[in-house]
Every structure is written in structure tokens, then in C-alpha cells.
């Protein structure tokens, strides 16, 4: 599956499986080995106690995804995107120095394009 290969390539590029401020650790491989679709209830039953490392803190998959409504994950990428989307600002680390990516638009660029 292309999405699983994309996640694997992203994980291989960064040995510690940190993505967008979230360290998935061994959970990344476990989720990749799952068969999808996978509903949230089953995912949390099986992996809810697994820890995710955020910038200077840890949390569990359960705590990150519990506020998300009922959903079915079609791929490991769906799970990954949900986790990244649901983590609080704790994953970001230093303000304006986020490893969650950067915006290509700066104030100066915006003014020039107007």
C-alpha cells in the first residue's frame, strides 16, 4: 500500500520515528503492521496505553485520541494524521521553532504578493 510505504520512508529517514513533534517510537512499527480499516475503539483497546513522546513530555495514545469522535482509520497514515492533529501545543516545543513544519508565507512575502 502506498500510504504505508510513505510512512515507512518517513520513519526510516528519522530513526527515532519523530514526526511533526510527536515521537511514535515502537508504536509506529506496530501500527504499520496492522490490517486496516481499524475503528477507534479497537485501536485504543489494543494500543491506548502506548506512550507518545512530545517535546519534553509524554502522553498516551488514549489521551491524544479520546476527544476525537468515532472514526474508522483506513490506513496507518490516517492514524498518524489523527494523532498529529489532536496533540496539544506540547508537541510543538519552542514557539516559532516548531519541528511541525514551517509556513512558506512570511509577512514580507505576503506584502510583496499583494
N, C-alpha and C positions, 0 to 999 in steps of 0.2 A: 504494500500500500504506500503510495507516495507520501502521505502525511506522516506515516511512521518513519519513513526514511528521512524526511526533513527534520523531524525531532531528533532522530539518531545522529544526523550530521551536526545539528546544533549542539547536541550533548557531547559528541566527540571533539568538537572544536574547543570546548571548555571542559576540561577534565572533571571539574568539581560540580558539573551539572547546574551551575547558577545561570538563571535566565531571568532577565527583567527584574533583578533584585531578589529573586527567590531561589534558594538552594534546594533543589529537589532531592539531592542525594540518591540513595539506593532506590527510592520510590520511582525515580524516572525509569529505571530498567523494569521494575515490576509492572508499572502501568503500560509500558511498551509491549510487554509480553501478554497482556490481557487480550481477550477477544471482545470486540465491540459489536453492537451497541451495549452500553452499560448504564443502568439508571443510577441516579444519585444515591438512593437508599442502599443499593447493593455496593456501590463504590465505597460509601462511608462505613458500611458494615465490615467490609474487608480491609480497608486502608485508613479509616478515620483516625486511628491513633498514631499514624506515621507522622513524624516531625518534619517540618519545613523550616529551614533557617532563613531568617530575614536579616537585614542589616542590624547586627548586634542583639538579636532576639531570636527566639524560636516559637513556633506555634504548631498546631496540628492541622492536618487536612480537614478534620471535622470542624474546627473553629473557623477556618477560612471559608468553607463551603456551606456551613449550616444556614446562613442567611439567604442563600440562593434558593429560589423556588424549585419545585420539582422539575427535573430535567433528565434527559437521556443524552449521554455522551456518545457520539458516533465514532470518535477516534481518540487516540492519545492527545492529539492536538486540541480537541475540544476540552479535555480535562485541563491541560496546561493553560489554555486561554482563560478558562474559568477561574483557575487559581490566581493567575496574574491579575485578572480583572477584579477579583474580590479581596486581595490583600490590602491592608490599610497602608497609609503613608510610611509605616515602619519599614517596608521593603525598600523604600527609596534611598534611605541613608541621608547623606548631606544634601541640604537644599541647593538646587541649581547645579548639582554634580551627580545627577542620577545615573545609575547604570541601567535604567529602564529605557534608555534611548534619548535622543535629543531631537528637538524640533529644528527643522531646516529654516524656519522663518524667525528672524530676529526683528527687533523694532526697526533697525536700519534697513533690512531687506524689504520689510513691509512698506516703509515710507518710499523707497525707491520704486516699488512696483505700482504705486498709486498714481 
